[in-house]
Amino acid sequence: MSKLGDIWKVFRNLWSLRASDGTNADILHATQQTMGDLGLGYGSAPALDDAAINALLDPDFDALYPDAARLTQGQLMLIRKARLGWNTMEVGAPQLDLAEPYTGGRTPQHLAEIVGEDATDMEKAEFLISMVSAYQQFCGQAQIAPGSYKVANIREVDVAEAAGHDDERAGWFGLNPDGSVDLTDELIALVRNLQWAWPDEDDMGDVLYKGEFAGPTVDPKRPYGDMSYYQLDIHRILGWPAEQTDEGGYVKLTDAQEARASDLHFKVMLAAQVVIEHGQMELGDAQ
């Protein structure tokens, strides 16, 4: 069969399941099986039961954003291994790298060490889902001083990948030639206001086929609060003066302020990586 015919077979199977109200887990299994049979490099998804897969593809809101949560040792262990990349959707935002979200092995290996070999599939899924709240707590409250820091979990090549191998764009992320990152008070404030969320179904489904789990992402539409015009959220967080207003009396950023906000926005990926690797927070301190 031609490559085009292979692709058509995959989509035909998916369409059939959608039309018959197949669950997310049904669709994952069918696509994994079909692409594996076609020799397209898939077929190695983690062995999870259907309930756990459905929970990962469409998690419950209360599980993502519990009213009361305290950072655990297991969550902190996984956070320290995190490798950030750049979510290119909407205005862009930091996210756990899709291909390799954690250093030192695949996520299923880390789960076995942290949650335990005997944990049920749903317990593993629930732990992964709890990481949204864990990143929100840690990045929002970890203590760290401004300064120059080295990052160990990501490399120059990872920054290049995040920039789409565009040298000019890679410079926007703020990695110095010696591999250090300059963490400023402004960047610390922005990291503390990042809005962490669950990856979308497409990202999770894609990496599940490959034996991985997609990690949390910062909301790429509203990375710092309620506004898709993220520069205005940065203006609010950093307390910049309102130098001009529009016809309705609302704050209007100057060209210089908007350019500065955009510059900081791209630098927040490596700033968050510094906080993840070097920030300090006592277990149970989250508010």
C-alpha positions in Angstrom: 0.0 0.0 0.0 1.3 3.5 -0.8 2.1 5.9 2.1 -1.0 7.9 1.1 -3.1 4.7 1.4 -1.5 4.1 4.8 -2.6 7.5 6.1 -6.1 7.0 4.6 -6.4 3.7 6.5 -5.5 5.4 9.8 -8.0 8.2 9.3 -10.7 5.8 8.1 -10.4 3.8 11.3 -10.4 7.0 13.5 -13.5 8.3 11.7 -15.3 5.0 12.2 -14.7 5.1 15.9 -15.7 8.8 16.2 -18.9 8.1 14.4 -19.7 5.2 16.7 -19.0 7.2 19.8 -15.8 5.4 20.6 -14.0 6.5 23.8 -10.7 8.3 23.8 -9.1 5.0 24.9 -10.7 3.1 21.9 -9.3 5.7 19.5 -5.9 5.5 21.1 -5.7 1.7 20.9 -7.0 1.6 17.4 -4.6 4.2 16.0 -1.7 2.7 17.9 -2.5 -0.8 16.5 -3.1 0.5 13.0 0.1 2.5 12.8 2.1 -0.3 14.4 0.8 -2.7 11.8 1.8 -0.3 9.1 5.3 -0.1 10.4 5.1 3.7 11.0 7.2 3.6 14.1 4.4 3.5 16.7 2.8 0.8 18.7 4.8 1.3 22.0 2.3 3.1 24.1 2.5 2.6 27.9 0.3 -0.3 29.0 -2.6 1.5 30.8 -6.2 0.4 31.2 -8.9 2.3 29.4 -10.1 4.3 32.4 -6.6 5.6 33.0 -6.1 6.6 29.4 -9.5 8.4 29.3 -8.5 10.2 32.5 -5.3 11.4 30.9 -7.0 12.5 27.7 -9.9 14.3 29.4 -9.0 14.9 33.1 -11.6 16.1 35.7 -11.3 19.8 36.5 -11.4 19.3 40.2 -8.4 16.9 39.9 -6.4 19.5 38.0 -7.2 22.4 40.3 -8.0 21.0 43.8 -9.2 23.5 46.4 -6.4 22.4 48.8 -3.1 20.8 47.8 0.3 20.5 49.3 3.5 19.7 47.4 4.6 16.2 48.0 8.1 14.7 47.9 7.2 12.7 44.8 6.0 15.8 43.0 9.1 17.7 43.9 11.3 14.8 42.7 9.6 14.9 39.3 9.7 18.7 39.1 13.4 18.7 39.6 13.8 16.5 36.5 11.6 18.7 34.3 12.8 19.8 30.8 10.9 22.8 29.4 10.2 23.5 25.8 8.1 26.1 24.0 4.4 25.6 23.2 3.9 27.3 19.8 0.1 27.5 20.0 -1.5 31.0 20.3 1.0 33.5 21.8 3.4 30.8 22.9 4.3 29.6 26.4 6.6 27.2 28.3 5.6 23.6 28.4 7.1 20.3 29.4 9.1 19.1 26.3 6.9 16.7 24.4 9.6 14.3 23.2 11.5 14.2 26.6 9.6 15.9 29.4 11.9 14.7 32.1 15.7 14.0 32.2 17.0 10.6 33.2 14.5 8.4 31.4 10.9 8.2 30.2 8.0 9.3 32.4 6.8 5.7 33.0 10.2 4.9 34.6 9.9 7.9 36.9 6.4 6.9 37.8 7.5 3.4 38.8 10.1 5.0 41.1 7.9 7.6 42.6 4.4 6.1 42.7 5.6 2.5 43.0 5.7 -0.6 40.8 2.5 -1.8 42.4 0.5 1.4 41.8 -2.7 1.0 39.8 -3.0 2.5 36.4 -5.5 5.1 37.7 -3.1 6.0 40.6 -0.4 6.7 38.0 -2.8 8.8 35.9 -3.9 10.7 39.0 -0.4 11.5 40.0 0.4 12.8 36.5 -2.7 15.0 36.6 -1.8 16.3 40.0 1.4 17.8 38.5 -0.5 20.7 37.1 -1.2 21.9 40.6 2.3 21.0 41.7 3.9 23.2 39.0 1.5 26.0 39.8 2.4 25.8 43.5 6.2 25.4 43.0 6.7 28.1 40.3 4.3 30.4 42.2 6.0 30.2 45.6 9.6 28.8 45.3 12.2 31.1 46.8 15.1 32.2 44.6 17.3 35.3 44.3 18.1 37.2 41.1 21.4 36.2 39.5 23.2 34.2 36.9 22.4 30.5 36.9 23.4 27.4 34.9 20.6 24.9 33.8 21.4 21.2 33.7 18.3 19.7 32.3 18.2 21.4 28.9 21.0 22.2 26.5 21.7 24.7 23.8 20.3 22.3 21.2 17.0 22.1 23.1 16.8 25.9 23.0 17.5 25.8 19.2 14.7 23.2 18.9 12.3 25.4 20.8 13.2 28.2 18.4 12.6 26.1 15.4 16.3 26.2 14.6 16.1 29.9 13.8 19.2 31.5 15.2 17.7 34.9 15.7 14.6 33.5 17.5 16.9 31.3 19.7 18.5 34.5 21.0 15.1 35.6 22.3 15.1 32.9 25.0 18.1 34.5 26.7 20.6 31.7 26.9 24.0 33.3 27.3 27.1 32.0 25.3 28.5 30.3 28.5 25.2 28.4 29.0 24.0 30.6 31.9 20.7 32.3 32.3 20.2 35.8 33.9 17.3 35.7 36.3 15.9 39.1 37.1 13.3 40.3 39.6 11.0 40.9 36.6 11.4 37.3 35.4 10.9 35.9 38.8 7.6 37.8 39.1 6.4 36.5 35.7 7.3 32.9 36.6 5.3 33.2 39.8 2.3 34.2 37.7 2.4 31.5 35.1 -0.9 29.8 34.5 -0.2 26.0 34.3 -2.7 23.8 32.5 -3.1 20.2 31.2 -1.8 19.5 27.7 -4.5 19.3 25.0 -5.8 15.9 23.9 -3.8 16.0 20.6 -0.5 16.4 22.4 -1.3 13.8 25.0 -2.5 11.3 22.4 0.5 11.8 20.1 3.1 11.1 22.8 1.1 8.2 24.2 1.6 6.4 20.9 5.3 6.8 21.4 5.6 5.4 25.0 5.5 8.8 26.8 3.1 11.1 28.7 2.7 14.8 27.9 3.5 17.0 30.9 1.8 20.2 31.9 2.0 23.3 29.8 1.5 27.0 30.6 -1.7 28.2 29.0 -0.5 29.4 25.6 -3.5 31.7 25.2 -3.4 33.4 28.6 0.0 32.6 30.1 -0.1 35.2 32.9 -3.7 35.7 33.8 -7.0 36.5 32.2 -5.8 38.3 29.1 -4.9 36.9 25.7 -3.2 40.3 25.2 -0.4 39.0 27.5 1.6 42.2 27.3 -1.1 43.9 29.3 -1.0 41.2 32.0 2.8 41.6 32.2 2.2 45.4 32.6 -0.1 44.7 35.5 2.2 42.1 37.2 5.3 44.3 37.0 3.5 47.5 38.0 4.5 49.5 35.0 3.1 53.1 34.9 0.1 53.7 32.7 1.6 56.2 30.3 -1.3 56.4 27.9 -5.0 55.3 27.5 -7.2 54.5 24.6 -10.5 56.2 23.7 -12.4 54.1 26.3 -10.0 55.2 29.1 -8.3 51.8 29.2 -4.5 51.4 29.6 -2.7 51.4 26.3 0.9 50.2 26.3 3.5 52.3 24.6 5.5 50.8 21.8 8.5 50.5 24.2 6.4 48.8 26.9 5.0 46.3 24.4 8.4 45.5 23.0 9.8 45.0 26.6 6.9 42.8 27.5 7.4 40.6 24.4 11.1 40.4 25.2 10.4 39.2 28.7 7.8 36.7 27.5 10.2 34.6 25.5 12.8 34.8 28.3 10.4 33.3 30.8 10.9 29.7 29.5 14.5 29.6 30.7 13.6 31.6 33.8 11.1 29.0 34.7 13.7 26.3 34.1 16.1 28.1 36.5 13.3 28.2 39.2 12.5 24.5 38.6 16.2 23.5 39.1 17.3 26.0 41.7 14.2 27.3 43.5 13.7 26.3 47.2 10.4 25.4 48.8 9.5 23.4 51.9 7.1 20.5 51.4 3.6 21.4 52.5 4.3 25.1 52.2 1.9 25.7 49.3 -0.9 28.1 50.0 
